[in-house]
Amino acid sequence: MDQTAPHRLYVVSDSLGETAEQVSRAALTQFGDGEFKVTRAPRMSSVRQLQDWAYTRCRDAPCAVVYTLANPDLRAEMDRLVETGVVQAVDVMGATVGLLSEISGREPLWRSGGTLRTGRGTLQWFEALEFAFRHDDGKHPEELTHADVVLIGASRTSKTPLSMYLAFRGHAVANMPLMADVEPPPELFDVERRKVFGLMTEPDLLVKIRAKRAAEMGSFGGSYASRDAVERDLTAARRVMRRIGCTLVWTGDRAIEEAAQEIIRELDAEQ
């Protein structure tokens, strides 16, 4: 094995793994740059999936595993994998939940993915909001399949405000701008169709919004705010949306809350 290669650190979760990754990266500040390569393994949903992952990734070479698993079956299997020497792991959630259980005298619920589904906890809000910031405006497209919701549309069709609103409601949201003559990343087409929402508006309204934005940036009008640029971007966006077959959501002259509620209703209907 190449001794100059970084060690492997896997973040395993039956949710998104944002919290465990933050803890891991905080710990890594105590080591040299490049000492470890961090890879997230989110959405673990079955014992078989966890077994396949562990034996594929960790059986033949040493690696560190930091995990947050709420599902009791997955926790038991991770314990077995540690006891048998397949993985070397640290349980981020277990120690904290155990302490709270001891202090309160109450048994934990151990709800799988609860921090992302209940819509009630600080942890849920924090993780979802951080996810939305990290994946705003097309950043980190390689992680698009980890999102609960992916918003796509031409520039200035309310993708970021909608992302933040939905994040406050506990949804992990990514958004991706669609532009004429720019091919969207291939990862976009790997996302489940039900999770993708295409944002559309009227060309005249978008011209006004872009012109105002361009003025604020000190470059009034310009090609960005021209009618031709707007229509080309909207046409390109429609083409991608048809290719995906995603749900369309109207954002023109509409409150963010109203558009968000439409998306939430669609998500609930699919579950």
Residue pairs with C-beta under 8 A, 6 or more apart in sequence:
1 61
6 34
6 35
6 36
6 37
7 35
7 36
7 37
7 62
7 63
7 64
8 36
8 37
8 39
8 57
8 61
8 62
8 63
8 64
9 24
9 28
9 36
9 37
9 38
9 39
9 63
9 64
9 65
9 66
10 38
10 39
10 40
10 41
10 57
10 58
10 63
10 64
10 65
10 66
11 17
11 20
11 21
11 24
11 38
11 39
11 40
11 41
11 42
11 65
11 66
11 67
12 20
12 41
12 44
12 50
12 53
12 65
12 66
12 67
12 68
12 69
12 78
12 89
13 20
13 40
13 41
13 42
13 43
13 44
13 67
13 68
13 69
14 43
14 44
14 45
14 68
14 69
14 70
14 71
14 74
14 112
14 113
15 42
15 43
15 68
15 70
15 112
15 113
15 115
15 116
15 127
16 42
16 43
16 116
16 127
16 131
16 146
16 172
17 40
17 41
17 42
17 68
18 127
18 130
18 131
19 68
19 92
19 115
19 123
19 126
19 127
20 66
20 67
20 68
20 92
20 93
21 38
21 40
21 66
23 66
23 92
24 38
24 66
25 38
28 35
28 36
28 38
36 64
40 146
41 53
41 57
42 146
43 146
44 50
44 53
44 69
44 71
44 74
46 74
47 73
47 74
47 77
50 74
50 77
50 78
50 81
51 77
51 81
54 81
54 86
54 87
55 86
57 63
58 65
58 86
58 87
59 86
62 88
63 87
63 88
64 88
64 89
64 90
65 87
65 88
65 89
65 90
66 89
66 90
66 92
67 78
67 89
67 90
67 91
67 92
67 93
68 91
68 92
68 93
69 75
69 78
69 91
69 93
69 112
70 93
70 110
70 111
70 112
70 113
70 114
71 110
71 112
72 110
74 112
75 91
75 94
75 110
78 87
78 89
78 91
81 87
81 89
82 88
82 89
97 108
97 110
100 108
101 107
101 108
111 117
111 118
114 121
115 121
115 123
115 124
115 127
116 124
116 127
116 128
116 148
116 170
116 171
116 172
117 124
117 170
118 124
118 170
119 169
119 170
124 170
125 167
125 168
125 170
127 172
128 166
128 167
128 168
128 169
128 170
128 171
128 172
128 173
129 164
129 167
129 168
131 146
131 147
131 167
131 172
131 173
131 174
132 163
132 164
132 166
132 167
132 172
132 173
132 174
134 140
134 143
135 143
135 144
135 147
135 163
135 173
135 174
135 175
136 160
136 163
136 174
136 175
137 159
137 160
137 175
137 176
137 177
138 175
138 176
138 177
138 185
140 174
141 176
141 185
141 187
141 188
142 187
143 174
144 150
144 174
144 176
144 185
144 187
144 188
144 190
144 191
145 187
145 190
145 191
146 172
147 172
147 173
147 174
147 191
147 195
148 171
148 172
148 173
148 195
148 267
149 166
149 171
149 172
149 173
149 174
149 195
149 197
149 263
149 267
150 173
150 174
150 175
150 176
150 188
150 191
150 195
150 196
150 197
151 159
151 162
151 163
151 173
151 174
151 175
151 176
151 197
151 199
152 159
152 175
152 176
152 177
152 178
152 184
152 188
152 196
152 197
152 198
152 199
152 237
152 240
152 241
152 244
152 246
153 159
153 175
153 177
153 178
153 198
153 199
153 200
153 237
153 251
154 177
154 178
154 179
154 199
154 206
154 230
154 233
154 234
154 236
154 237
155 177
155 179
155 210
155 224
155 233
156 206
156 209
156 210
156 213
157 199
157 200
157 201
157 206
157 237
157 251
158 199
158 201
158 251
158 256
158 259
159 175
159 176
159 177
159 199
160 175
161 256
162 173
162 175
162 199
162 251
162 256
162 259
162 260
162 263
163 173
163 174
163 175
165 256
165 257
165 260
166 173
166 260
166 263
166 264
167 173
169 260
169 264
171 264
171 267
176 184
176 185
176 188
178 184
178 233
178 236
178 237
178 240
179 233
179 236
180 229
180 232
180 233
180 235
180 236
181 236
182 236
184 240
188 196
188 240
188 244
189 243
189 244
193 244
193 245
193 246
194 247
194 266
194 267
194 270
195 267
196 244
196 246
196 247
197 246
197 247
197 248
197 249
197 263
197 266
198 237
198 238
198 240
198 241
198 244
198 246
198 247
198 248
198 249
199 248
199 249
199 251
199 259
200 234
200 237
200 238
200 241
200 248
200 249
200 250
200 251
200 252
201 234
201 250
201 251
201 252
202 252
202 253
203 227
203 230
203 231
203 234
205 252
205 253
206 230
206 234
206 252
207 225
207 226
207 227
207 230
210 224
210 225
210 229
210 230
211 220
211 221
211 225
213 225
214 220
214 221
214 222
214 224
214 225
215 221
223 229
241 248
247 263
247 266
249 259
249 262
249 263
250 259
251 259
